[in-house]
Amino acid sequence: MTLEKILESREARVRRQCELLEDNPGLSLLCLTVQLPGPVKRNRSSLVVAEAGVRAVREAFRVEFEELRDLETGYEGFFLVAMSPVEAKRLACRIEDSHPLGRLMDLDVIVAAGQPLEPGRVHSRFALRQAQDGAAAEYGLSSTAAPAVVIPQPIGREDLGLEPRRCLLCGNEVRHCMRAKTHTTEELLAKIDQMVDNYLNL
């Protein structure tokens, strides 16, 4: 899988998030992807994780709408749920932390920049001005041509005071291992395959 295709897929995913946020202001948007290191983004293990994630979301949330995409660049699931973004993020984190394959799932709750996370609360990093000046450029959207454009932003665990995600292999913060490239792709993929095999043998 080439970097160009991965970037094109990411841009398409962001644009779909924009559409869903614009068209459904009363619902929260939950996006499912699979954490799979390396250039191959679709294989046996990723599909098992994706299917398990879809089932977990359907069981935990009252899903008003879903759209599933089985792509070579990685599985994607879009879900509109009837609860506040903060409630949705807490429930998503619970799945990530408790499901046997949860550590391989990315369950992001996406909000429009400037959208309240809950009544009376707008986190500073979702400020509309920041989105227009920074995030618009990141996603290839023109903030000057369309100043009212919806900029999708994921709610972070830190926004809810939750612990950061941990590395599959050593238990340190994932972001630290990623930056330092502490583990090889082969080591991580072997661990993922082992987790999937254990899950299927339950």
N, C-alpha and C positions, 0 to 999 in steps of 0.2 A: 504494500500500500504506500503510495507516494505522499509526501508532505502536502503537495498541491491538492490532492483529492481530499485529504483529511481537513485541510483549511476550507475547502469549498463546502464540505459537509457541515463543518462548524458554522459557517456563515449561513447556510440554509436553515440550520437548526435555530439560530438566533432570530432569523427573519420569521420563522414559524412561531417562535415564542412571542415576538412582537404582535403578530396577527391575533394570537389567542388572547393576549393581554388586552389588546384594543377591543376585541369583540365580546369579552366576558368580564366586565369590571366587577361583578359581584362574586366571582369565584376565585379560588387560588389555583395557581398553575404549578403542578408538580412534574418534574422531568426525570426520567430514569435513563441512565447510561451505565455501562459496565467498565470497571477499571481493569484495563488489560494493557500492560506495558509492551513496547516493541511495535514493529510495523504492521503485524497481523492483528486486525481488530475484530475479526469474526472467525470463531472456531467452535469446536464442540463445547469447551468450557464456558466461553462467553455466552453461548445460547442457553446453556443450562442456568447460568446466573440470571440472564435476562428473563427467562420464563419463570424462575423462582421469584424474581422481583415483581413481575406483573401480578402473580398470584398474591404476593404479600400486600401489594398496594390495594388490590381489589378487596382483600379481606379486612384491611385496616381502615380504609377510607370509604366514604360514600361518594363514589365516582359518578359525576354527572356527564362526563365525556371522556373518551380515550382515543388516542391515535397511536398505533404501533408501527414502527419502521424497522425492518430487518435489512440493514444495509451492510455492504462490504466494509464501510468505514466505521461500523459499530452499530449495535442495536440502540434504538431510541424509543422511548415511550413518553407520550404527553398525556397528562391527566388533569382534568379540571375537577376540583373538589369543593364541597360546600363547607368551608370553615375558614377562619382567618389565616393569613400567612404564617403567623407565629405558631398557632396551634398545629398547622400542617407541618411546619419544620420540626417541631418537637416530636411529632408522631413519626416523621420520616427518619429522624435520628434514632428513634427507638428501634425501628426496623433495622437500620444499619448496624446498631450495636448489639441486637439480640438474635437476629436471624443467623443460621449457620453459615450463610453466604453473604451476610450483610456487609462485611468488610470489603467485598468485591463490587458492591453496588454503589453508584452515586445517585442519591435521591435528592435532587435540588429543588427547592421551592423558589420560584422566580417571581420577582415583582418588578413593576415599572419604577424607574428612578423617581424619587419624590413621593411614591405611594406610601401611605402610612402602613407600618407593620401591624399595628393594632391601634384602636382609637386613641388619639392624642399623642402617638409616638411615631416619629420619623427618624430613623437612624441617620447620623450625619453622612455616612458613606453612600446614602441613597439620595443625596441632595440633587435637585434637578440641575443646578448650575454645574456641579461637578460632572454630571452625566453628559451635559451638552458640550462641555469643554474637553472631557477626557474619554469617556466611554464611547461616545459617538464615533470618534476617530478610530478607536480600537476595533469597533465592529464594522468599519467601512461605511458608516452612515454620516451624512452631512448635517451637522447641527445648524449651520448657517442657512442652508437651503430649506431645512424643515425644522425649525426650532422646537416644534411641539411633538417631535417624533418620540415614540415610546422606546426607551432604552432598557432592555432587560438586565436585571441584576439579581444574582442569587443571594439568598439570605445565608450568612455564614454561621457556623456553630458559635463563634465568639459573640455574635449579636445576641445570642440567647444565654450566654454565660456557660456554655457547655465545653467539655474537654475536647481538644483537637483529636483528629483521627490518628490512630497508631499504625506503625509499620507492621506488615504481615510477618516479617522475619525477626525483627529485634525489639519491637515494642516502643521504639522512639517515635517522635512525631513524624508523620509521613513526609511533611514538607521538608524537614531537615534531611532525611535520607535521600529525597529526590534531588535536592540542591547539591548535596555532597556526592551523589551517585554511589552511595554506600554499597548497594547490592547490584548484581548483574541482572540483566533481563532474564537470562536463563534460570537463575536462582528464583526469581519472583514467579516465573511461569511454572516452574516445577512445584512451588508451594500452592499456586492457584489450582493446578491439576489435582494435587493431593486433596485439597479442600473440597473440590467438586466430586472426586471419587468417594470421599468419606460421606458426603451429603447424599449421593445416589445410593449408597449402601445402607443408609439409615433404615 
